[in-house]
Amino acid sequence: MPSSQITAQKPSLLLALLLQALWTNLWKYYAYTQFCQPGSAHSIPKPLLQLALDKGYRIAEGNKPPWCSWELPLIYSYIQDVYWNIGFLRYYELKQVPNFLLATPVAILVAWATWTYVTTHPWFCLTLGMRRNKNNETLEKPDPGFLSPQVFVYLVHAVALLLFGCLCMHVQVLTRFLGSSTPIVYWFPAHLLQDQEPLLRSLETVPWKPLAGDSPPGQKVSRNSIMGLLYNWKTCSRVTQCILGYFLTYWLLGLLLHCNFLPWT
């Protein structure tokens, strides 16, 4: 993007950041006034009071919670620490093995993407994108697609999110955490499909216009590349089957389980 366009967008970007920060801190301040300032809490209906007693919840009209006396009294940090048990390596317990298994595929995907990129451009990664190799400071012919130098910053971001999620979060949310925060989990599978699936290599740039005589015998090529792979599932490569199988399975199980309040993330 030209520098002139970036400069023109700075005011709107700054305003968006300020609004986000304002909203984030407003509800924290509201929680502080309700729990930490005497006489400021709203009255709670009796049914909700009874529910709080039954569940052991802390109510605003009770004694001040410990976080009110913190140097930086943030209710969200207290909730994460006390009620959610979020912290460095706190989730590494034997009973959490199923949740780690749930997050394993996306963790492997990001780790695989990182290994592929770093082994392809070792000097570029070692110099944090400053130099392509030891001899040339500029990149005359950049690689296309996922291996492009422009992807490096996204990869670093994805690795940082992966490490933070694995070490400091409830690991079962790793899939939606990465899926909503980094494009690497979509770019790298697409790169693998293009690189290792013969059926896709039989198509031109326009996916609905197959090359004459290049499509393997007995296979149908759909206007949609993904549908074409699904039509020819049995003849697809193992990598293609694993990628499509994972995304379709996660989508289907997530749709059925999460919507029915069953364990899924």
N, C-alpha and C positions, 0 to 999 in steps of 0.2 A: 504494500500500500504506500503511495507517495507520502512524503513528509507533510505536504500541504493538507492532505486529507486528514492525517492524524491530528495536525494542529487544529483543524476546523472542528474536529469531534471532541477535543479536550473538554470544553465546557459541559457538554451533555454527559460525558463519561464521569466527570467530577461530580455533577449533580446527582447522577445515579448512585455513586458511591456514598455521597452524603445522605441521601434518602435511605439507603440500606442501613447505614450506621445509625441513623436517627431512629428508625423503626426497631432495630435490634436492641438499642439501649433504652427505648421508652418502656418496653414491657418489663425490663429488668428493674427500672426505677419504680414502676408501678408495684412490682412484687416487693420491693424494699419498703415502700410506704405501707403496704398491707401487713407485712409480717414484722417489720422492725420499728415502726413508729406507733406509739400507743394511741389508741382511740381512733385510728384511721381506717380500720378494717370494716368492710361492709358486713351487715348481719347475714348469717348463713341459715337457710331454711332447715327446719328440724330433720326432714328426711336425709338431707345431705350430711348433717351432723351425725346422725345415726350411722350412715354409711362410713363416714370417716372413723368413727369409733370401732365399727366392726372390722374395718380393714387396717386399722392402726395408722391412719394418715394423720399428719400434722395439720392443724387448722390455724387460720390467721388470728383467731381470738385467743389462742393459747399462749404459752410461754414463748419468748423469743428463741428462734432456732440459733444454733451456733454460728451460722454464716453471717448473722447480723453484726457480730463483733469482729469480723475479719477486716483487715486493712482495706481490702477491695471486696465489699460485700456483694457477691454475684450468686444469685440463687441457682442459676443453671449449672455452675461448677459444683455446687453442693449436691444437687440432684444427681449429677453424673457420678459423683464420688460415693455417695451414701446409698442411693436407691438403685443405681444401674451398675455399680461396681466397675466403673470405667477407669482405667489407669494402665500404666506400663506393665505389660505381661500379666495383668490380673486375670485375663481370660484363659490362660494356659492351665487348664484343669482337665482331668481325665474325662469328666462328664461332658465336656464341650467338644469331644472328638467328632460327633456327627455334624456340628456346626462348622468345624474346620474342613470336613469333607465337602460340605456344601459350597464352601468358598474356594476349594482347591482348583477347579477348572479355570476360573478367571485369573487366579494368582499365577497358574502355569502359563496362561496366555500372555500376560504382561511380562513375565520372566522370559519367556521364549522370544517375544518381540524385542526385549532389551538385548538378549544374547545375539539375536540375528543382526540387529543394527550395529552393536558394538564390534562384533567380529567382522562386519563388512567395512566399517569406518573406524578402526581402532585409534588412529592418530587424530582424527577429527574429534572423537569423543574425549580423548586424553587432553586435548587442548581446549575443551569446552566450546568447540565449534569455531575456533579462531583460524585453524589451518586445516586444509584437506589432507595433506601428507607432509612428509619431512622436506620435500623439495619445492612444492608449489604452495604458495600462500593463498592463491585464489582457486576457485573451482571452475574450470573452463566448461566442462560438460557434466552438470549435476545429474545424479541418478534420478530417474522418474519415480513417481509413486511413493510408497512407504519408505524407501531408502533415500529419499531426497533429504538434503541438509536442512530444509525447513522443518522437517519432522522432529529434529533433535530436541527442541525446546519442549515439545509435547511429550516426548518420551521421558525426559527428566521429570516433568510434572507427574506423569503416570507412575514412575518409580517411587517418587516421594509419597504419593497417595497410597501406593501398595505397602510401603514400609510402615507408614503411620497406621494404616488400617489393620495390618497384621500384628502390630506391637501394642497398640493403644486403644483399639476399638472392639466392640462385639463383632467378631470376625465374620459372622454369618451375613452381615449387611455389606460385605465387601463387594458383592456383585453389583448391587444397585448403586453403591457408593462410587465405584469406578465407572459403571455404565452411564451414570449421569454427570460425570466430571471430566472424563477424558475420551477423546476420539480414538485412542490407540486400540481399545478393545474392539473397534469396528474396522479400523484401517488394516490392522495386521491380519485378521482372518481373510479380508478381501485380498490382501497381498498373497497369502498362502493359496487361496483358490486360483488366482490368476497365474501363480508361479508353478503350481503342482497339479492342476486339473487339466488333462488333455482336451476335454470337451470344450472348455472355455477358450483354449488356444485355437480351436477350429473356427472361431467366430471372428468377424472383423470388429472394428471399433463400434459399429452399430450392432447391438446384440441380436436384433431380429433379422439380420441379413447374413445367413451362413454362407461360407465359402463353398463354391461348387466342388463336390467330390472330397472335401476335407472332413466332413462329419463322419465319425466312425459308423460302420454298417450296423443296421438294426437299431440305431438310436434316433430319437426325435429331438429336435432343437426348438424350444419354445421361444416366443417373442421376449419373454422374461428369462434372464440367465439363470436365476435361482430356480424357477420352475422347471427349466430345462434340466438342471442337475437332479431335481427331485424325480422327474419323469424317468431318468436314467440312473436311478440310485444304485442299482446292482453293479453297474459298470464304472461308477465313480471311484476315484482313488480313496484310499483309507483316510487320508487327511481330510478330504472333502466330506466323507461320511461322518467323521468325528466332529467337525465344525458345525455342519448343518444339524446333526443329531443333538449336539449340546444346546444350540440356540432354540431349536424347536421344542426339545424336552423341557427346557427351563421356562419357555413361554407357556407351554400347555399346563405344566404342573403349577406354575405360579398363578395362572388364571384360575385354576380349579381350587387350589388350596388357600391362597391369600384372600380371595373373595369370600371364602367360607370361614374366615378367622382361624384357619389351621396354620401350624408352624411353617412358615415360608418367608423368604425375603428376597 
